[in-house]
Amino acid sequence: MEVRSFKGGTHIPHYKEYTEKCAIEPMKVPPEVVIPLLMHGGEPNEPLVQVGDRVTVGQKIGDVDNFWNAPIHASVNGVVEAIDVFPSYEVDDRVCIKIRTEGEDHAFKPQMERDPESLSQEELRAIIREAGLVGMGGAAFPTHINISPRSPVDSLLINGAECEPFLTCDHRLMVERADDLLAGARIMMRCIGASRCYIGIEVNKPDAIETLKQKTQHMSDMEVVPLAVKYPQGYKSHLIKAITGRNVPRGARSAELGCVVRNVGTTIAGYEAVVYGKPLIERVVTVSGPTVPKPGNYIIKIGTPVGFALEQCGISDMEGLKVVQGGPMTGRAQESPEAGIVKSSTGLLVLPPELAVPRDISFSDCVRCGKCVDRCPMFLYPNYISLYAEANMIDQMLEWDALDCMDCGICSYSCPSHRSIADMIRCLLPELKNRQKSIY
């Protein structure tokens, strides 16, 4: 079996054994959900409801007339209790719509079943936009934009690498919902005009590889590609290089290389949106960690408070625990149990002290060892960029290509001084982008 990979990156422990064999199961619906108006790369939505309004599952409750946005929808039946600032999955609090749950049945009930082949590219993209789809692997960029390429595209790449430790939600989706994944891939191929589809899967998921190889064995336009187990194998530039051999120049969009990359969860959500009209109101989340009594892969309603989700898995109090929403390398530490699960929440992790080294942004001086440089998959100089970040020297950060940082966290992971290099760069990203705009 040929196994493909990319140059650079690093090997880190998997920690997937806690949940990789756990079948997907629904989590209990919480008494209330807290849904942020902003869960995507773009501007916040405006609320379409008021306090006291009754809402139903799948109802659109936030939107704005902007191509770069993705609307939000009610994930439960209930009453709007508040529209206010609440603790967020991000470092800053955000305006959210709080809904008090009412009733017992909160399943989405399709009102239609559409044939994707009868719809035009424009109609497919409009449906996906209306459903509020975003990249569910963590980036949260609006999907309708990704599938509206301005350059000819010949290949769709489905990212089944799931290279971060602990996370197994996409693994289980590939095993349990392979047919829906392939149907969603066909829809995405039609949207972008691609003639081929590649499904890249790391070889530590042999059951997913075998399942999808069997399903695609008579499909000449689909290929399952085994990938080496290495972080960050799932980043789009490295995925494109590993699967197609094409180099992605710095600053280039993947579509300019004739490729569009989509996450497993996003692709299945696209199938549900197009065929059944289902908006993105729930997702599969890996809840894991060495001390979690009931780890697993759970279907969780968007807006479910972190504290409630942990309670369902046997953890009654977050006090003193390191809780991360997302993966351990790219996720965000959660301080409040009120913060809600969002569209890009791949995981909810409880990390013990030995796996959660405290990292102050200026914890220690750089010792010039060069480990961050050796392992950077973007071939940057994180050591220099972080030094300029500490001094708030924005122009110098731009000169050293700080905006090419993919926020993989390898630099922080590799640093013997425990410097939070990735955090330093991440905190200054808005200023970096604004400075770049002013230059051009």
C-alpha positions, 0 to 999 in steps of 0.5 A: 500500500502506497502511503503519501505524506509531506515534508516537515511536520512532526510525530506526536502521540495519538491518544485516540484509543479512548474513543476510536471504537466508540460509535456515534450516539446522540447526547441529551438535549440541554435545558438551554442553548447559547448560540453565538451570532458569530461562528464563522470567519466573517462579520457577526450576524444580526438577530432575526428574533427578539426576546420572548419569541418562540422558535423551532428546530431549524428556524433561521435566527440570525443572518446579514446581507453579506456574501461572506457570512453564514446564517445561524439557526435554532438547534432546539424548540423553545423561547428566546430568553436573552440576546446578550454577551455570553462567555464564548469558545474564543478568548473574548465574550460574544453576543449570543442568542440564549434559548430556553428549551421546551418540549421533548422532541428536538429532532429536525424533521425534513419537509422535502427530499431534493434530487441534487442532480436536478439543481444547478451549481448556483442553486446548490451553493444558495442552499448550502449558504442558507443552511449556514454551513462552515468548515467543520474541521476548525477553520469555520470559513463559510462553505458556500465561498469555498465552493464558488471558485474563480479558477477552474477546479479539477479535483475535490479533496476530502480531508479524512486525515484527522491528524490532531490527537484525541479527535475521532469524530471524522473517523467514526463518520467515515466508518458509519456514514460512508454512503452519506459522505460519498453522496455529499462529495458528489454534490461538492464535485458538482458545485466546483465542477471537479472531475475527480475526488480524492479521500485522504485518510491517515493509516491509523484509521484502517477501518475507514480506509477499508470501508471507503475503498469497498464503497468506491471500488467501482467508481472511476472518479473517486480514490481513497488515498492512504496518508502517513500519520504525521501532524499536520497532515490535514492542513490543506496545503500539505494535503494537496501536496501529499495527494496530488504532488502540486506545490501550493505557493505562499499566499495562493488559494487552493482553487488556484491549484485546481483543488478544493479541500473539504472536511468530512463533517462539512461534506456530510452536512452539505448532503443533508442540507441539499437533500433534506434542507437541514441547516447546521444545527448539530454536529459530532463532537469527540469528548475525550481525555484520560479522566473522562468517565464516559468518553465518546463521539456524540451528536451535540446540539449547537449552543449546548453549554460545555458544562452540560456536555461534560456532565453527560460524560461524567464530569460534574465540575470544571473547576481546576480542570484544563478543558479545551474546545477543539483539538489539543494543538489548535483548540481553545481553553474553556474557562466558563461552563456556559460557553456553547458548542459551536459549528467548528467544535471538533472536540471537547477535551479534558486534559490532565496536568501532564498534558496541559503545560501552563503557557504564559505568553512570555513564560521564558526567553527564547534559547535559540535552539531552532526546534520550532524552525526545524518542525514548522510545516510552513518553513517559517522562523517562529523564533524570530516572529515570536520575538517581534511579537513580544516587542509588538513590531508588526512590520517586522512580523510581516517581513518574516511572513507571519501571516503564513502561519497556519496556527498548528501549534507545533512551535509551542509544542516543540519549545523547551522553554514553553513559550506560547509562540502560536498564541503570540502570533494569534493574538496579533493576527487582526493587527497584522491583517489590518497593517497588510491592508494598509500597505496594499 
